[in-house]
Amino acid sequence: MSRITRAFTDGKVFIPFLTCGDPDLSTTEALVLAMAEAGADIIELGIPFSDPTAEGPVIQAANLRALRGGVTTDAIFQMVRRLRKICDIPLVFMTYANVVFSRGTDQFLRQAAEAGVDGLILPDVPFEEKEEFAASCRTHGLDFISLIAPTSAGRITRIAREAEGFVYCVSSLGVTGMRSQITTDIGAMVDLVRKANPEIPCAVGFGISTPAQAAAMAALSDGAIVGSAIVRLVEQYGREAVPHVRRFVAEMKAAFS
Amino acid sequence: MTKGRFGVHGGQYIPETLMNAVIELEAAYDHYKKDPTFQRELTALLNDYAGRPSRLYFARRMTEELGGAKIYLKREDLNHTGAHKINNVLGQTLLAKKMGKTRLIAETGAGQHGVATATAAALLGMECVVFMGEEDTRRQTLNVYKMRLLGAEVVPVSTGTATLKDAVSEAMREWTSRIADTHYCLGSVMGPHPFPTMVRDFQAVISREIREQMLAAEGRLPDAVLACVGGGSNAIGAFYHFIDTPSVRLIGCEAAGRGVETAETAATIATGRLGIFHGMKSYFCQDDQGQIAPVYSISAGLDYPGVGPEHAWLHDTGRAEYVAVTDEEAVDAFEYLSRTEGIIPAIESAHAVAYARKLAPTMGQDKLMVVNLSGRGDKDCAAIARYRGEAVFE
């Protein structure tokens, strides 16, 4: 059983997101350990990209801060290797197709697997294009995480049947970022996934920023993903962000366990 | 291979949120391109409203002065709104209207595509929002005013390099948040399938006319067709009906900026490598980590780090040649054509004129060359004057 699959066997799952290298990699490393201790079940690690077209302003700014700080894919792999020696939490890379492709897709995934990464999310690679990346993921034992969106009508069954790890259920139209309300019928989306593939868990992301929202989304699915709200704390507190993020993750996790 | 491929290039690398929108667009386009009523309505708009067919003008003074190939200028600059952009925009706007969309969004670099989209939106009674890099809103203030005059909202984009690529990213983000009533009227032969194919089809009217006009004027096809290439829509339009005629040299002129050996360039085919960005696989200016490079050209319309996938493929197969033209050469050509023919070209089109000046003298006087004059240069006068040290402001 993969680390990701195991994470879903014990109650609702909380998945926080961080942009690697924001503001620097030693802070990212400390944040990962703090989030794991505070109850995170899986951690999504963003490899920054110059032009993150699926991100709202908060994560866009984090990408640019990290790149200005000089973070590289190699340095991120090294950080994961260090983390893997002391921490067993499932780690999923979230980045854009060109970051993977430009290194050589197979080489990227081999190195990611060697470092101890468990999965890959590429928001600019839909079902139709996924084999280019998913095939190498399978070769190296990573889960290629598929996304479904409120506009996925007629596509969810196909996507769910071939899904690996978990299905990333995009809660709302638009880009990442905090929203006061989520109006999509998440329950209906999750039902379609479960009908098509009873084995695959569903986690809901985009727009979740409060413990109450996270609890509501997790109640309708198998877990909740939170990005911008955490990145905002890192933006606000920089290298001093660890205790703030630790407290935030603990509150989130407490809300639905 | 997945949909919309030109060799390895093309594809649909976009968020899941947009997939049904592009599938719906592809189905609608496939339907309407075969629909005689749609084609009739589009031709009427192109002819009666945009002023097609555009002239194929024999540039006598330029030809005599350069002393080589006979040079013809395809006058896309005489179209309504002053550039080739209107060809594609009328096609997409009519299609969007048939699809029941009520709102257009678009990106723009120099402002030509934005003005064309705002124009078509006014004509067909649609709402219009144009995303434009903040840097470009400063370079092209007059076009910003024109778009607003035409009833469009102009949103300055301050992220990244605040130029065309950032405007495309922001338009894509906007599309993911509002799809039901909105069509993304992409301005070049780029982005996810079906855009590269659909935009090319709408621009192919240029080469269809060149073919007919050249046969009428000279009784034979040209030996070379030149066009500037940013994303590549005027170039693919000028090339398309000659691709299967190997005797016609197809030459795309990229923006070298301050030179392909410097970092301040936008010459994608000369300096880029294969990548995935803005919905497509193609060549992109990027660093060794796959981060998209902050490109530069004096021309806002060519200031883009990628190139359309069909051009990438025409480069791979050797069917088309791509050359790089510097700011300085383009500005020289801008002045040269104004003086020699009394035609002020867009600074984008001046890149093709610049290469024509180099190439024509190397060709025999019995050879025929067509330069696609994709747009007119009124919008550039103040900026070029400033480039030459004159304090001209709009």
Chai-1 contact restraints between the chains, C-beta under 6 A:
chainA,res_idxA,chainB,res_idxB,connection_type,confidence,min_distance_angstrom,max_distance_angstrom,comment,restraint_id
A,S50,B,Q291,contact,1.0,0.0,6.0,A-B,restraint_1
A,S50,B,I292,contact,1.0,0.0,6.0,A-B,restraint_2
A,D51,B,S169,contact,1.0,0.0,6.0,A-B,restraint_3
A,D51,B,I292,contact,1.0,0.0,6.0,A-B,restraint_4
A,T53,B,S169,contact,1.0,0.0,6.0,A-B,restraint_5
A,T53,B,M172,contact,1.0,0.0,6.0,A-B,restraint_6
A,A54,B,P15,contact,1.0,0.0,6.0,A-B,restraint_7
A,T72,B,Q289,contact,1.0,0.0,6.0,A-B,restraint_8
A,T73,B,Q289,contact,1.0,0.0,6.0,A-B,restraint_9
A,A97,B,Y13,contact,1.0,0.0,6.0,A-B,restraint_10
A,A97,B,I276,contact,1.0,0.0,6.0,A-B,restraint_11
A,N98,B,G275,contact,1.0,0.0,6.0,A-B,restraint_12
A,N98,B,I276,contact,1.0,0.0,6.0,A-B,restraint_13
A,N98,B,F277,contact,1.0,0.0,6.0,A-B,restraint_14
A,N98,B,G290,contact,1.0,0.0,6.0,A-B,restraint_15
A,V99,B,G290,contact,1.0,0.0,6.0,A-B,restraint_16
A,F101,B,I276,contact,1.0,0.0,6.0,A-B,restraint_17
A,S102,B,G275,contact,1.0,0.0,6.0,A-B,restraint_18
A,S102,B,G290,contact,1.0,0.0,6.0,A-B,restraint_19
A,P123,B,P15,contact,1.0,0.0,6.0,A-B,restraint_20
A,D124,B,Y13,contact,1.0,0.0,6.0,A-B,restraint_21
A,P126,B,E16,contact,1.0,0.0,6.0,A-B,restraint_22
A,P126,B,M19,contact,1.0,0.0,6.0,A-B,restraint_23
A,E128,B,T2,contact,1.0,0.0,6.0,A-B,restraint_24
A,E128,B,Q12,contact,1.0,0.0,6.0,A-B,restraint_25
A,E129,B,T2,contact,1.0,0.0,6.0,A-B,restraint_26
A,E129,B,G11,contact,1.0,0.0,6.0,A-B,restraint_27
A,E129,B,Y13,contact,1.0,0.0,6.0,A-B,restraint_28
A,L147,B,E16,contact,1.0,0.0,6.0,A-B,restraint_29
A,A149,B,E16,contact,1.0,0.0,6.0,A-B,restraint_30
A,A149,B,T17,contact,1.0,0.0,6.0,A-B,restraint_31
A,T151,B,T17,contact,1.0,0.0,6.0,A-B,restraint_32
A,T151,B,N20,contact,1.0,0.0,6.0,A-B,restraint_33
A,L173,B,S177,contact,1.0,0.0,6.0,A-B,restraint_34
A,G174,B,T176,contact,1.0,0.0,6.0,A-B,restraint_35
A,G174,B,S177,contact,1.0,0.0,6.0,A-B,restraint_36
A,V175,B,R173,contact,1.0,0.0,6.0,A-B,restraint_37
